[in-house]
Amino acid sequence: MSSTAPDTSAVTFADLGLPEPILAALKDVGYETPSPIQAATIPPLLEGHDLVGQAQTGTGKTAAFALPILAKIDVARKEPQALVLAPTRELAIQVAEAFARYATHLPGFHVLPIYGGQSYVPQLASLKRGAHVVVGTPGRIIDHLERGTLKLGSLAHMVLDEADEMLRMGFIDDVESILQKTPAGRQVALFSATMPQAIRRIAQNHLRQPVEITIKSKTSTATNVQQRYWMVSGLHKLDALTRILEVETFDGMIIFARTKLATEELAEKLAARGFATAALNGDILQAQRERTVQRLKDGQLDIVVATDVAARGLDVERVSHVVNYDIPTDTESYVHRIGRTGRAGRSGHAILFVTPRERHLLRAIERATRQPIEAMQLPTTEDVNDRRIARFMERITESREREGLEQFQNLIERYEQEHDVPAIEIAAALARMVQGDKPLLLRPGAETTAALRSESAPGRGREREETFGPRAKPAKAFEREPFVPREPKPARAKPRGLTELADAAIGELEARVQTSRLEKTRPALESEQPGPGAAAPRRKKPAAGEMAFETYRVEVGRDQGVEVRNLVGAIANEAGLDNHHIGSIDIRGDHSFVDLPAGMPKDVFRTLQKVWVLGHQLKLSLVGEGGAPRPATHARPRPGDTHRPTLRAPVRASERKAAAPKRKPVKR
């Protein structure tokens, strides 16, 4: 095997030789520079070499092989040109979604995930229609090869993703069998976190003079940096950050966001809430960047919201806190981020926001750094109010220490004598003048975002996003085992948690949907598909103490192959909602209706409008009075909408049954 040392110098995706449509898609998703594994593997893969890549999870491996494959795909040919083997269905879906995301500007591109536990019928239909890239688990791929329904005669690229996991799960014989059925001239890329002998034997037997890439993650983090995370609800992410900023005692702070646009939007919102904040990203001119950094050093700015690229080389001693508003997708970026604090021998604090779907990244960071990241509690209403009162008292003390109080004392004495008003009432009135219309204290007893996510939340009313309250006990879905640093071992227990809980939640919702189809109060579901102006199912007015819902229409349905789990996954992942925050779901022909909590924030509404499900945009709209859907006025068409690639998924048997024409009941 040939070996190469990766060049980790600063490069851009354009420097790697990727075509313009791929670069445009990367720009759309906000990716600015390649990770080390991407910078090292994309060029040799584009040149046609076989490759063995050794890198940990969370280093950007998916893009490392997906981008060069997409660069070589011939969209005019409908037969499979690339096959990706993944150990689990979750990873197969994740990889397929990544292909679809990076192929936004490739008209007519199709990727198909196939894995066990699904009906063969929709998979066969999708294979017959044609897919350029197939992503699947070894067992189901073997089944299709034996049936003759998956033909690899035109295969040009093959990827073994997480090969050591496939070995651990007993798939290694299936992997070798599949490799033997592929054309001799295909390109093979093998990625693995470890290199046991069985994996090396596969590389020796089936790869031709492969280039070897080894990425050693930086695992050292400063011991004087306290690391904490909060399992956040995307629906109130900004409110959680605001509450933390109010309670935490910090000098200077850097908040990391994933994209340039996110830095600008977040900086603007924090400034509107009274924090001295500025954005720092790649679009900012060098002169303005230098002014921003100098203002942070001088104390004129307290918070800088930055991207990873813009924060490189940023060295400001007064930065006491780093907040990962968006979790980094690779461990090296995390180490770099928190390295901005705890400098010059000072102690530092790093706070990480983690959504439920990102918990695997949290675990990857802990494994790579060999340090636990402790869970933090969202500050309660009492915490925030105590802090506000303390700051108010400090302002009084600071004002008393200034010169020139005599003239104000004379005015107060004069007012007291003329109006016969006690000095305490005058002081309170002056404080009210200074405070303005904004309440000094949060309203006691208000719900917190965390409380809405707890198991007791279904019985509580949903508050507006600017209200806070005491934090309830977190739901079991977000309880974690304490982290214990350990050496890598050849086998581990079956992981539990997110996948099982998600399956349970989706199963519960599907049962709810099936029940709703049988309700006599919703006869429209038993008739033929209604037109765009047909009345949407209505939810009864909630009783006291129940969560209020509103009905939204989305422009995807059975005609697009959409299932309940697709809608639940898309909405829950983008908005950070739990299953009890998603009400009834009615899937119809070319559209569906979804009940979501009332009073959805505008930024979440805009986000959900732009979400893609199976290659189609949701185009979320609130159903107006009389059942007529209210047209969306926020969303703007994104480039390439007419050529959005499809991510095909099978249709459940229950969904096909519901979609079949139904006989009208005979009146007797």
C-alpha positions in Angstrom: 0.0 0.0 0.0 1.1 3.5 -0.7 1.0 6.0 2.1 0.5 9.7 2.2 0.6 12.3 4.9 -2.4 14.7 4.7 -1.7 18.3 4.0 -3.7 20.2 6.6 -2.8 23.7 5.5 -5.6 26.1 5.0 -7.4 25.3 1.7 -10.9 25.8 0.3 -13.2 23.4 -1.4 -12.5 25.1 -4.7 -8.8 24.3 -4.3 -9.7 20.6 -4.2 -10.9 20.5 -7.8 -14.6 20.0 -7.2 -17.0 21.1 -9.9 -19.1 24.3 -9.7 -22.5 22.6 -8.9 -20.9 20.9 -5.9 -19.3 24.1 -4.7 -22.6 25.9 -5.0 -24.3 23.3 -2.9 -21.6 23.6 -0.2 -22.1 27.3 -0.2 -25.8 26.8 0.3 -25.3 24.7 3.4 -22.7 27.1 4.8 -19.5 25.0 4.5 -16.5 27.2 4.0 -13.4 25.1 4.4 -12.8 21.3 4.3 -11.9 19.3 7.4 -8.6 17.5 7.5 -10.0 14.2 6.3 -11.8 16.0 3.5 -8.8 18.0 2.4 -6.7 14.8 2.4 -9.0 12.3 0.7 -11.0 14.3 -1.9 -8.0 14.9 -4.4 -6.9 11.3 -4.6 -10.5 10.1 -4.9 -11.1 12.6 -7.8 -7.9 11.2 -9.4 -9.4 7.7 -9.3 -7.2 6.1 -6.6 -8.5 3.5 -4.2 -8.2 4.7 -0.7 -8.0 3.6 2.9 -9.0 6.3 5.4 -8.6 6.0 9.1 -10.5 8.7 11.1 -12.8 8.9 14.0 -16.5 9.5 13.8 -17.4 13.2 13.5 -14.5 14.2 11.4 -16.4 14.8 8.2 -15.9 11.4 6.5 -19.3 11.4 4.7 -18.5 14.5 2.7 -15.0 13.2 2.1 -16.3 10.4 -0.1 -19.7 11.8 -1.2 -18.3 15.0 -2.8 -15.9 13.2 -5.2 -18.5 10.6 -6.1 -21.0 13.3 -7.0 -18.4 15.1 -9.0 -18.1 12.0 -11.3 -21.8 10.9 -11.4 -23.4 10.8 -14.9 -26.9 11.9 -14.2 -28.1 10.9 -17.7 -27.5 7.2 -16.8 -30.1 5.9 -14.4 -28.4 2.7 -13.2 -26.5 2.6 -9.9 -23.0 4.1 -10.3 -22.0 4.2 -6.7 -22.7 1.8 -3.7 -22.1 2.8 -0.1 -22.2 0.1 2.6 -23.1 1.2 6.1 -23.4 -0.9 9.3 -26.8 0.5 10.5 -30.0 1.8 8.9 -29.5 5.1 10.8 -26.2 5.7 9.2 -27.5 4.6 5.8 -30.3 7.2 6.0 -27.8 9.8 7.3 -25.4 9.2 4.4 -28.3 9.2 1.8 -29.5 12.5 3.2 -26.0 14.0 2.9 -25.8 12.9 -0.8 -29.1 14.6 -1.5 -28.0 17.8 0.3 -24.8 18.0 -1.6 -26.5 17.3 -5.0 -28.9 20.2 -4.8 -27.6 21.6 -8.0 -27.4 18.3 -9.9 -30.8 18.2 -11.8 -32.3 14.7 -11.8 -30.0 13.1 -9.3 -31.5 10.3 -7.1 -30.1 8.5 -4.1 -31.8 5.5 -2.5 -31.3 4.2 1.0 -32.2 0.5 1.4 -32.0 -1.5 4.6 -33.6 -4.3 6.6 -36.9 -3.9 8.3 -38.7 -2.4 5.3 -41.0 -3.9 2.7 -39.3 -4.9 -0.5 -42.1 -3.5 -2.7 -41.2 0.2 -2.5 -37.5 -0.6 -2.7 -38.1 -2.6 -5.9 -40.1 0.2 -7.3 -37.4 2.7 -6.5 -34.7 0.5 -8.0 -36.8 0.1 -11.2 -37.2 3.9 -11.5 -33.4 4.2 -11.2 -31.0 5.6 -8.6 -27.5 6.9 -9.2 -26.3 6.1 -5.7 -27.5 3.3 -3.5 -26.7 3.4 0.3 -27.6 0.3 2.2 -26.8 -2.2 4.9 -24.9 -5.4 3.9 -27.7 -7.8 4.6 -30.4 -6.1 2.5 -27.9 -5.4 -0.3 -27.1 -9.1 -0.5 -30.8 -9.9 -0.7 -31.3 -7.6 -3.6 -28.2 -9.0 -5.4 -29.5 -12.5 -5.0 -32.9 -11.5 -6.2 -31.4 -9.8 -9.2 -33.1 -6.6 -8.4 -29.9 -4.6 -7.8 -27.5 -4.7 -10.7 -23.9 -3.6 -10.3 -22.8 -3.9 -13.9 -22.3 -0.1 -14.2 -20.8 0.4 -10.7 -17.9 2.8 -10.7 -17.5 3.7 -7.1 -17.9 1.7 -3.8 -17.5 2.9 -0.3 -17.2 0.9 2.9 -18.2 3.3 5.7 -17.3 2.4 9.3 -15.8 -0.9 8.2 -14.7 -1.8 11.8 -18.4 -1.5 12.9 -19.5 -3.8 10.1 -16.8 -6.3 11.3 -18.0 -6.0 14.9 -21.6 -6.6 13.9 -20.7 -9.7 11.9 -21.2 -8.3 8.4 -17.7 -8.9 7.2 -18.5 -12.0 5.2 -21.4 -10.2 3.5 -19.1 -7.3 2.7 -16.6 -9.6 1.0 -19.4 -11.3 -0.9 -20.6 -7.9 -2.2 -17.1 -6.9 -3.2 -16.7 -10.0 -5.2 -19.9 -9.2 -7.2 -18.7 -5.7 -8.2 -16.9 -5.0 -11.5 -13.1 -5.3 -11.5 -12.5 -1.7 -12.5 -14.5 0.0 -9.8 -12.9 2.4 -7.3 -13.1 1.4 -3.6 -12.8 3.7 -0.6 -12.6 2.1 2.8 -13.1 4.2 6.0 -12.6 2.9 9.5 -11.9 4.4 12.9 -9.6 1.4 13.7 -7.7 -1.0 11.5 -8.0 -4.6 12.8 -6.4 -7.4 10.8 -9.6 -8.4 9.1 -10.2 -4.9 7.7 -6.6 -4.8 6.5 -7.1 -8.2 4.8 -10.1 -6.8 2.9 -8.0 -3.8 1.8 -5.2 -6.1 0.6 -7.5 -8.4 -1.3 -9.9 -5.9 -2.9 -8.2 -2.6 -3.2 -5.6 -1.7 -5.8 -2.5 0.1 -4.5 -4.7 2.3 -2.2 -3.7 5.6 -0.9 -3.6 5.5 3.0 -4.9 8.5 4.9 -4.7 8.6 8.7 -6.2 11.6 10.6 -5.1 11.8 14.2 -7.6 13.9 16.1 -6.4 16.5 18.5 -7.5 15.2 21.9 -5.9 17.7 24.3 -8.2 20.3 25.9 -7.2 22.7 28.6 -7.7 21.4 32.1 -8.6 24.8 33.3 -11.6 25.0 31.1 -14.9 23.9 32.6 -17.0 22.1 29.9 -20.8 21.9 30.1 -23.6 21.1 27.8 -27.3 21.7 27.7 -29.8 19.5 25.8 -31.6 22.3 24.0 -35.0 22.7 22.4 -34.5 24.3 19.0 -37.9 26.1 19.4 -36.4 28.3 22.2 -32.7 28.1 21.6 -32.3 31.9 21.6 -34.2 32.2 24.9 -32.0 29.6 26.5 -28.9 31.5 25.4 -30.3 34.8 26.7 -31.1 33.3 30.1 -27.6 31.8 30.4 -26.1 35.2 29.4 -28.1 36.9 32.1 -27.0 34.5 34.9 -23.4 33.6 33.9 -20.7 36.0 35.1 -18.5 36.6 32.1 -15.9 39.1 30.9 -15.7 38.5 27.2 -17.5 35.8 25.2 -17.2 34.1 21.8 -20.3 32.3 20.5 -19.7 29.9 17.6 -22.4 29.5 14.9 -22.2 27.2 11.9 -22.8 29.6 9.0 -22.1 33.2 8.2 -25.8 34.0 8.0 -26.3 32.5 11.5 -23.6 34.7 13.0 -25.3 37.9 11.6 -28.8 36.9 12.7 -27.8 35.8 16.2 -25.6 39.0 16.7 -28.5 41.2 15.7 -31.0 39.4 18.0 -28.6 39.6 21.0 -27.9 43.2 20.4 -31.7 43.8 20.3 -31.8 42.2 23.8 -29.3 44.6 25.2 -26.0 42.7 24.8 -23.0 44.5 23.3 -22.5 42.0 20.4 -21.0 41.9 16.9 -20.6 39.3 14.2 -17.4 37.9 12.8 -17.4 35.8 9.6 -15.6 35.4 6.3 -17.6 38.1 4.6 -16.4 40.8 6.9 -13.6 43.0 5.6 -10.2 42.7 7.2 -10.3 46.3 8.5 -13.7 45.7 10.1 -12.5 42.4 11.6 -9.5 44.2 13.2 -11.8 46.9 14.7 -14.2 44.2 16.1 -11.4 42.3 17.7 -9.9 45.5 19.2 -13.3 46.5 20.6 -13.5 43.1 22.2 -10.1 43.5 23.7 -10.9 47.0 25.0 -14.2 46.0 26.6 -16.4 48.0 24.2 -17.8 44.6 23.0 -18.7 41.8 25.3 -19.8 39.1 22.8 -18.6 38.1 19.4 -20.6 35.7 17.3 -18.2 33.9 14.9 -17.7 31.1 12.5 -14.8 28.6 12.9 -12.9 30.2 10.0 -13.3 33.8 11.3 -12.1 32.8 14.8 -8.9 31.2 13.7 -6.0 33.0 15.3 -8.3 35.0 17.6 -6.4 35.5 20.9 -8.1 37.8 23.4 -7.2 37.2 27.0 -10.4 38.6 28.4 -12.5 35.9 26.7 -13.8 33.9 29.7 -16.6 32.0 28.0 -17.0 30.1 24.7 -20.5 29.0 23.7 -21.0 26.4 21.0 -24.5 27.7 19.8 -24.2 25.2 16.9 -22.3 22.0 17.8 -19.2 21.4 15.6 -19.3 18.4 13.3 -15.8 17.4 14.0 -13.8 17.1 17.3 -10.9 19.2 16.1 -13.1 22.2 15.6 -14.4 21.7 19.2 -10.9 21.7 20.6 -10.0 24.7 18.6 -13.1 26.6 19.7 -12.7 26.0 23.5 -9.1 26.9 23.1 -10.2 30.5 22.7 -10.8 30.7 26.5 -8.7 29.7 29.5 -5.7 31.6 28.1 -2.8 33.1 30.0 -3.3 30.9 33.0 -6.9 32.1 33.5 -9.8 29.7 34.1 -12.3 29.4 31.2 -15.8 28.1 30.6 -17.2 26.2 27.5 -20.9 25.7 27.0 -22.2 23.4 24.3 -25.8 23.4 23.0 -26.8 19.9 21.9 -30.1 19.0 20.2 -31.4 15.5 20.5 -30.3 14.4 17.1 -26.7 15.6 17.9 -26.1 13.5 20.9 -23.8 11.2 18.9 -21.6 14.2 18.3 -21.4 14.9 22.0 -20.3 11.4 22.7 -17.8 11.6 19.9 -16.3 14.7 21.4 -16.1 13.1 24.8 -14.4 10.0 23.4 -11.9 12.1 21.4 -11.0 14.5 24.2 -11.2 11.7 26.9 -12.9 14.3 29.1 -16.5 14.3 30.4 -18.8 17.2 29.6 -21.2 17.7 32.4 -24.9 18.5 31.9 -25.9 22.0 33.0 -29.3 23.1 34.3 -31.0 25.9 32.6 -31.2 28.9 35.0 -34.6 29.2 36.7 -36.7 32.3 36.9 -35.4 32.8 40.5 -31.8 32.6 39.2 -32.5 35.2 36.6 -34.4 37.5 38.9 -31.7 37.2 41.6 -29.1 38.2 39.1 -31.2 41.1 37.8 -31.7 42.4 41.3 -28.0 42.1 42.1 -27.1 44.1 39.0 -29.7 46.7 39.8 -28.2 47.1 43.3 -24.7 47.3 41.7 -25.9 50.1 39.4 -27.2 52.1 42.4 -23.9 51.7 44.2 -21.9 52.7 41.2 -24.1 55.8 40.7 -23.7 56.8 44.4 -19.9 56.7 44.0 -20.0 59.2 41.2 -19.6 63.0 41.6 -22.4 65.5 41.0 -25.2 64.0 43.1 -25.8 67.2 45.1 -28.0 68.8 42.5 -30.2 65.7 42.3 -30.4 65.5 46.1 -31.7 69.1 46.1 -34.3 68.3 43.5 -35.5 65.2 45.4 -35.8 67.3 48.6 -37.7 70.0 46.8 -40.1 67.4 45.2 -40.6 65.7 48.5 -41.6 68.9 50.2 -43.8 70.2 47.4 -45.8 67.0 46.9 -45.6 65.5 50.4 -44.3 62.2 48.9 -41.9 59.9 50.8 -38.4 59.7 49.4 -38.8 55.9 48.9 -41.7 56.5 46.5 -39.7 59.1 44.6 -36.8 56.6 44.3 -39.1 53.9 43.0 -40.6 56.3 40.5 -37.1 57.2 39.3 -36.1 53.6 39.0 -39.3 53.0 36.9 -38.3 55.8 34.6 -34.8 54.3 34.1 -36.2 50.8 33.5 -38.7 51.9 30.9 -41.4 49.6 29.7 -39.3 46.4 30.0 -40.1 44.5 33.2 -37.2 44.3 35.7 -38.1 40.8 36.8 -39.4 37.7 35.0 -42.9 36.7 35.9 -42.8 34.0 38.6 -44.2 30.6 37.8 -43.8 30.9 34.0 -43.0 27.7 32.1 -39.5 27.2 31.0 -38.4 25.7 27.7 -37.0 22.7 29.6 -40.4 22.2 31.4 -42.1 22.0 28.0 -39.7 19.2 27.2 -40.3 17.3 30.4 -42.7 14.3 30.8 -45.2 16.4 32.7 -45.4 19.0 29.9 -48.5 17.8 28.1 -50.7 19.1 30.9 -49.4 22.6 30.8 -50.1 25.6 28.7 -47.5 26.8 26.3 -46.1 30.2 27.1 -44.8 32.8 24.8 -41.1 32.6 24.0 -40.1 35.6 26.1 -41.5 34.1 29.4 -39.4 31.9 31.6 -39.9 29.9 34.8 -38.6 27.2 37.1 -36.9 24.3 35.3 -38.7 21.0 35.6 -37.0 17.6 35.8 -35.7 16.7 32.3 -37.4 14.0 30.3 -36.0 10.5 30.4 -35.2 10.9 26.7 -32.4 13.2 27.6 -30.9 11.4 30.6 -27.4 10.3 30.0 -25.0 7.8 31.6 -22.1 9.5 33.3 -19.1 9.6 31.0 -16.1 7.5 32.0 -12.9 7.8 29.9 -11.9 4.5 28.5 -9.5 2.9 26.1 -10.9 1.7 22.8 -12.2 -1.9 23.0 -13.0 -4.4 20.4 -16.7 -4.8 21.3 -19.3 -2.8 23.1 -22.8 -3.2 24.3 -25.6 -2.4 22.0 -26.2 1.3 22.2 -29.4 2.5 23.7 -31.2 5.8 23.8 -32.0 8.0 20.9 -32.8 5.4 18.3 -35.1 3.3 20.6 -36.8 6.4 22.0 -37.3 7.8 18.5 -38.8 4.6 17.3 -41.1 4.5 20.2 -42.2 8.1 19.7 -42.8 7.6 16.0 -44.7 4.4 16.7 -46.9 6.2 19.1 -47.6 9.0 16.6 -48.3 6.5 13.8 -50.8 4.8 16.0 -52.4 8.2 16.8 -52.6 9.0 13.1 -54.2 5.6 12.2 -56.8 6.3 14.9 -57.5 9.7 13.6 -58.3 8.3 10.2 -61.1 6.3 11.8 -62.6 9.1 13.7 -66.1 10.0 12.5 -65.5 13.6 13.2 -63.1 13.7 10.3 -65.1 12.3 7.4 -62.9 14.1 4.8 -60.3 11.4 5.2 -62.7 8.7 4.0 -63.6 10.6 0.9 -61.6 11.3 -2.2 -58.6 13.6 -1.9 -59.8 17.2 -1.3 -58.5 20.2 -3.3 -56.2 22.9 -2.0 -59.1 24.8 -0.6 -60.7 22.0 1.3 -61.3 22.2 4.9 -58.5 21.0 7.1 -59.2 18.8 10.2 -60.0 20.9 13.2 -58.8 20.3 16.7 -61.2 20.8 19.6 -60.5 23.9 21.7 -58.1 22.7 24.5 -59.4 22.4 27.9 -57.9 24.4 30.7 -54.3 23.3 31.3 -53.9 21.5 28.0 -51.4 22.5 25.4 -52.9 24.6 22.6 -52.3 23.5 19.0 -52.7 25.0 15.6 -53.1 23.2 12.3 -50.5 23.6 9.6 -50.6 22.4 6.0 -47.5 21.0 4.3 -47.2 20.5 0.6 -46.1 16.8 0.7 -48.3 13.7 1.0 -48.8 10.1 -0.2 -48.1 11.1 -3.8 -44.5 11.9 -2.8 -44.1 8.7 -0.8 -44.2 10.6 2.5 -44.8 8.7 5.7 -45.6 9.8 9.3 -42.0 9.1 10.3 -40.7 11.4 7.6 -42.8 14.4 8.8 -42.1 13.6 12.4 -38.3 13.4 11.8 -38.1 16.5 9.7 -40.2 18.7 12.1 -38.7 17.3 15.3 -35.1 17.6 14.1 -35.4 21.1 12.7 -37.6 22.6 15.5 -36.2 20.4 18.4 -39.7 19.2 19.4 -40.6 16.2 21.4 -43.3 13.7 20.4 -45.9 15.3 22.7 -45.3 18.6 20.9 -46.5 17.2 17.6 -50.3 16.6 17.5 -52.4 14.7 14.9 -50.9 14.1 11.4 -53.2 13.6 8.4 -51.4 12.4 5.3 -53.4 13.0 2.1 -52.6 12.8 -1.6 -50.4 15.8 -2.4 -50.4 17.5 1.0 -50.7 16.8 4.7 -52.0 18.5 7.9 -49.9 18.6 11.1 -50.9 20.0 14.5 -48.1 22.0 16.1 -48.0 24.1 19.3 -49.8 27.4 19.0 -47.7 30.6 18.8 -44.8 29.3 16.8 -42.0 31.8 16.7 -41.4 33.4 13.3 -37.8 32.2 12.9 -38.9 28.5 13.5 -41.8 29.0 11.1 -39.4 30.2 8.4 -37.1 27.4 9.1 -39.8 24.7 8.8 -41.0 26.3 5.5 -37.7 25.6 3.9 -37.3 22.0 5.3 -37.0 19.3 2.6 -38.6 15.9 3.0 -37.9 13.2 0.4 -36.8 15.8 -2.1 -39.8 18.1 -1.6 -40.0 21.3 0.4 -42.6 21.4 3.2 -43.8 25.0 2.3 -45.5 25.1 5.7 -48.6 27.3 6.0 -51.0 28.0 8.8 -54.5 26.9 8.1 -56.8 30.0 8.3 -60.4 30.4 9.3 -62.8 28.2 7.4 -60.1 25.7 6.6 -58.5 27.7 3.8 -54.7 27.5 4.0 -53.1 30.9 4.5 -50.4 31.3 1.8 -46.9 31.7 3.2 -45.5 35.2 2.9 -42.1 34.6 4.6 -40.5 32.0 2.4 -38.4 32.9 -0.6 -37.7 30.3 -3.3 -34.2 28.9 -3.1 -32.1 28.4 -6.2 -32.6 25.1 -7.9 -36.0 24.4 -6.4 -37.2 22.8 -9.7 -34.2 20.5 -9.7 -34.3 19.4 -6.1 -32.9 15.9 -5.9 -35.2 13.2 -4.5 -34.3 11.0 -1.5 -36.6 8.1 -2.1 -37.9 6.1 0.9 -40.4 3.2 1.0 -44.1 3.7 1.7 -45.5 1.8 4.6 -48.1 -0.8 4.0 -50.5 1.1 6.3 -49.9 4.2 4.2 -50.6 2.4 1.0 -53.8 1.0 2.4 -54.9 4.4 3.6 -54.2 5.8 0.1 -56.3 3.2 -1.7 -59.8 4.4 -2.8 -62.4 3.7 -0.3 -66.1 2.8 -0.8 -68.6 5.3 0.5 -70.9 3.8 3.2 -74.3 2.8 2.0 -77.1 4.8 3.7 -79.8 2.5 5.1 
